[in-house]
Amino acid sequence: MGSPEPTARLYPRTTFQYHRPMASNEFNMILEMLGAMPALDPNAEVSTLRAGMEAMVAAMPTPEGMLASPVDAGSVSAEWVSMPEARDDRAVLYLHGGGYAIGSINTHRALAARLSRDVSARVLIIDYRLAPEHPHPAAVEDAVTAYRFLRAEGYGASSIAIAGDSAGGGLTVATLLALRDAGDELPAAGAGLSPWFDLVGTGESNTSKAQDDPIVNMPGLTRMATWYLSGRKAEDEPTASPLYSDPTGLPPLLLQVGEAEILRDDSTRFAEKARQAGVDVQVEVWPDMVHVWQVFGDMVPESKDSVEKIARFLNTHLQPS
């Protein structure tokens, strides 16, 4: 007999300020639902955390008309996600979130499909290797390999964008840094959704927003950072913790972050550093929004609007192959 599937361990939630006065009714309904549900134990085994995230998004609807096709992206497990609106002459490489330890194609397929629809591009989403089994730089290596797969498939650099959420947002910039340092021609643009840039956790919002953020907490982030760094110091690993990088030469970037999340200052501080290095960077701090609110779907106006803004930004920079 095989090993039993891990069962998610749950614990009562801390009381958060769930109602946000500037937010839509739909968004507040989502927050109330989150508040009524017990949260996943942050001290659970990684297999349990992964199973819990998969279960949490199992019922998330995907846009009608979505096509998903598995592909070997240069030895990296991947999937082409496309909507009927998608053009064949440009692509988005999407890097999922999950603290470099959880998350998958399954958990982010619906978001990838909405990007495909709004950007009118094919989206390649990858299952990069996860920590603690595969610490840094495994995820970066897989993302670089996937980008080079797109180039080998005939996509010009100017017809590719890279995007990701949370850890995947940090990985987006890390991938750009790795490509720059390797001498690859860089993609047209990058987008980070609530990106995780500082694995040390030095931002003021890490503490000031702790009671506003129902999605992410510092103990959980610290644990995942430990898994990913595997004994290294974040300050010494710019492609693990891009806040400590030199962003000179990166392509145009859009960063979206919620005012109510502990990672708010990751985006604002990195954006300032990038501006000083001459990078064309836009940072949007959305009032009342929580970590990666973009995943909540088209029924939540803020989620729909934010994905549409990402699409407008990417469409400004993407060129046909």
C-alpha positions in Angstrom: 0.0 0.0 0.0 1.2 3.5 -0.8 1.5 6.3 1.8 -1.7 8.0 2.7 -2.3 11.5 1.2 -1.4 14.3 3.7 -4.3 15.8 5.5 -4.2 19.6 6.0 -3.9 20.6 9.7 -6.1 23.6 10.5 -6.0 26.1 13.3 -8.3 29.1 14.3 -7.5 32.3 12.5 -6.4 35.4 14.3 -9.0 38.2 14.2 -8.3 40.5 11.2 -10.0 43.6 10.0 -11.9 41.8 7.3 -14.2 44.6 6.1 -12.4 47.1 4.0 -14.4 50.3 3.6 -13.0 51.3 0.2 -13.3 47.8 -1.3 -16.1 46.3 -3.3 -18.9 44.2 -1.8 -17.6 41.2 -3.7 -14.1 41.7 -2.3 -15.4 42.0 1.3 -17.5 38.8 0.8 -14.2 37.0 -0.1 -12.6 38.3 3.0 -15.5 37.3 5.2 -15.4 33.8 3.7 -11.6 33.6 4.5 -12.3 34.8 8.0 -14.9 32.1 8.5 -12.5 29.4 7.5 -9.8 27.9 9.6 -6.3 28.6 8.3 -3.7 26.0 7.3 -1.2 25.4 10.2 2.0 27.2 9.2 4.1 24.6 11.1 2.7 21.7 9.1 4.9 19.5 7.0 5.6 20.8 3.5 3.6 18.0 1.9 0.6 19.0 4.0 1.0 22.6 3.0 1.1 21.7 -0.6 -2.0 19.5 -0.3 -3.8 22.3 1.5 -3.1 24.8 -1.2 -4.2 22.4 -3.9 -7.4 21.8 -2.1 -8.0 25.5 -1.5 -8.1 26.2 -5.2 -9.7 23.0 -6.4 -13.1 24.7 -6.8 -11.8 27.8 -8.5 -13.4 28.2 -11.9 -11.4 28.6 -15.0 -12.5 31.0 -17.8 -14.7 29.4 -20.4 -12.9 28.4 -23.5 -9.5 27.8 -21.8 -7.2 25.3 -23.5 -4.3 23.7 -21.5 -1.7 21.5 -23.1 1.2 19.9 -21.1 4.7 20.5 -22.6 8.3 19.7 -21.8 9.9 23.1 -21.7 13.5 22.0 -22.0 13.2 19.4 -19.2 11.0 21.6 -17.1 7.4 20.4 -16.6 5.1 23.1 -18.1 1.8 23.8 -19.6 0.6 26.0 -22.4 -2.5 27.9 -21.3 -4.4 29.8 -23.8 -7.8 31.4 -24.5 -9.5 31.9 -27.9 -8.2 35.5 -27.9 -4.5 34.4 -27.6 -2.2 35.2 -30.5 0.5 32.8 -31.5 3.2 35.4 -32.0 3.8 36.4 -28.4 3.9 34.7 -25.0 4.0 35.2 -21.3 6.1 33.0 -19.0 4.2 32.8 -15.8 5.9 31.8 -12.4 3.5 30.8 -9.7 3.7 31.8 -6.1 3.8 29.7 -2.9 7.0 30.7 -1.0 9.2 28.6 -3.3 7.8 25.5 -1.5 4.2 25.1 -2.5 2.0 25.9 -5.4 1.8 24.5 -8.9 0.4 24.8 -12.4 -2.9 23.5 -11.0 -3.1 26.3 -8.4 -2.5 29.1 -10.9 -4.0 27.8 -14.1 -7.1 30.0 -13.8 -5.0 33.2 -13.3 -2.8 32.2 -16.2 -5.9 31.8 -18.4 -7.2 35.3 -17.5 -3.8 36.7 -18.4 -3.9 34.9 -21.7 -7.3 36.4 -22.5 -6.5 39.9 -21.5 -3.0 40.0 -22.9 -4.1 38.1 -26.1 -1.0 35.9 -25.7 -0.2 32.3 -25.0 0.9 31.7 -21.4 3.6 29.1 -20.5 3.2 28.2 -16.8 5.9 26.0 -15.3 6.2 23.6 -12.3 9.7 24.8 -11.3 11.4 22.7 -8.6 10.4 23.4 -5.1 12.2 23.8 -1.8 13.2 22.3 0.6 14.0 19.4 -1.7 15.4 21.8 -4.3 16.7 25.0 -2.7 17.9 28.1 -4.5 19.0 28.3 -7.4 16.8 25.5 -8.7 13.7 27.6 -9.3 15.8 30.3 -11.1 17.5 27.7 -13.3 14.1 26.2 -14.3 12.7 29.6 -15.1 15.8 30.5 -17.2 15.5 27.1 -19.0 11.8 27.8 -19.7 12.6 31.3 -21.2 15.2 29.7 -23.4 12.7 27.1 -24.5 10.4 29.9 -25.7 13.3 31.5 -27.6 14.0 28.1 -29.2 10.4 27.8 -30.1 10.8 30.9 -32.3 9.6 33.7 -29.9 11.7 36.8 -30.1 12.8 38.4 -26.9 10.6 41.4 -27.6 7.5 39.1 -27.9 8.0 37.5 -24.4 7.1 38.9 -21.0 7.6 37.3 -17.6 5.1 37.6 -14.8 4.6 36.0 -11.4 2.9 36.4 -8.0 4.4 36.4 -4.5 7.5 34.2 -4.7 6.8 34.0 -8.4 7.0 37.7 -8.5 10.4 37.6 -6.9 11.4 34.8 -9.2 10.3 37.0 -12.2 13.0 39.6 -11.3 15.5 36.9 -10.3 15.1 35.3 -13.7 15.6 38.7 -15.4 18.8 39.2 -13.3 20.1 35.7 -14.2 19.3 36.2 -17.9 21.1 39.6 -17.9 24.1 38.2 -16.2 24.3 35.3 -18.6 24.2 37.7 -21.6 20.8 36.6 -22.9 18.6 39.1 -24.8 16.0 40.2 -22.2 12.3 39.9 -22.6 10.1 42.9 -23.3 8.8 43.4 -19.8 8.1 41.9 -16.4 5.2 42.1 -14.0 5.2 41.2 -10.3 1.9 40.6 -8.4 2.5 41.1 -4.6 6.1 40.1 -5.2 8.4 38.7 -2.5 11.7 40.6 -2.9 13.1 40.6 0.7 13.7 37.1 2.2 15.1 38.8 5.3 11.8 40.5 6.0 13.1 44.0 6.9 10.2 46.1 5.6 8.3 48.2 8.0 5.0 46.7 6.7 6.2 43.3 7.8 5.1 44.3 11.3 2.7 47.3 10.8 0.4 45.3 8.5 0.5 42.0 10.4 -3.0 42.4 11.7 -4.4 43.5 8.3 -3.1 40.7 6.1 -5.2 37.5 6.3 -3.2 35.7 3.7 0.5 35.9 4.7 2.4 35.9 8.0 6.0 36.4 8.9 6.5 33.0 10.7 5.4 31.2 7.5 7.5 33.4 5.2 10.6 33.0 7.5 10.2 29.2 7.4 9.9 29.1 3.6 12.9 31.4 3.2 14.9 29.1 5.4 13.9 26.1 3.2 14.8 28.0 0.0 18.1 29.6 1.1 19.3 26.3 2.7 21.9 27.9 4.9 22.8 30.8 2.6 22.3 34.5 3.6 19.6 36.3 1.6 21.7 39.4 1.4 24.4 37.4 -0.5 21.9 35.8 -3.0 20.4 38.5 -5.2 18.6 35.9 -7.4 16.9 34.6 -4.2 16.2 38.0 -2.6 16.2 40.6 -5.4 16.0 43.6 -3.0 19.7 43.0 -2.5 20.5 43.0 -6.2 21.7 45.6 -8.7 18.7 45.9 -11.1 20.6 48.0 -13.7 19.6 47.1 -17.2 16.3 45.3 -16.4 13.4 45.8 -18.8 10.3 47.8 -17.9 8.5 46.4 -14.8 5.1 46.7 -13.3 4.6 45.9 -9.6 1.2 45.6 -8.0 0.9 45.3 -4.2 -1.9 45.7 -1.7 -1.9 48.4 1.0 -3.1 45.8 3.5 -0.3 43.2 3.0 2.9 42.7 4.9 4.9 42.6 1.6 3.8 46.1 0.6 7.3 47.5 1.3 9.0 44.8 -0.7 7.5 46.4 -3.8 7.9 50.1 -2.8 11.6 49.7 -1.8 12.6 47.6 -4.8 10.9 50.0 -7.1 12.8 52.9 -5.6 16.1 51.0 -6.0 15.2 50.1 -9.6 14.4 53.7 -10.4 17.7 54.9 -9.1 19.3 52.3 -11.4 17.5 53.7 -14.4 14.9 51.0 -14.7 11.5 52.0 -16.1 9.4 50.7 -13.2 5.8 51.3 -12.2 4.5 50.4 -8.7 0.8 50.4 -7.9 -0.3 50.2 -4.2 -4.0 49.2 -4.2 -6.0 50.5 -1.3 -7.4 47.7 1.0 -6.1 44.9 -1.1 -4.5 41.8 0.4 -1.8 39.4 -0.9 -2.3 38.3 -4.5 -5.9 39.5 -4.7 -5.6 39.1 -8.5 -6.5 35.4 -8.1 -10.0 36.1 -6.8 -11.4 36.0 -10.4 -13.6 38.1 -12.6 -16.5 38.3 -10.1 -14.3 40.5 -7.9 -13.9 44.0 -9.5 -10.5 44.7 -8.0 -9.2 41.3 -9.2 -10.6 41.8 -12.7 -9.3 45.4 -12.9 -5.8 44.6 -11.7 -5.3 41.8 -14.3 -6.6 44.1 -17.0 -4.1 46.8 -15.9 -1.3 44.2 -16.1 -2.5 43.3 -19.6 -2.4 46.9 -20.7 1.1 47.3 -19.4 2.4 44.2 -21.1 0.6 45.0 -24.3 2.4 48.4 -24.4 5.7 46.5 -24.5 5.1 43.2 -26.3 5.9 43.0 -30.0 5.0 40.3 -32.5 7.6 37.6 -33.1 
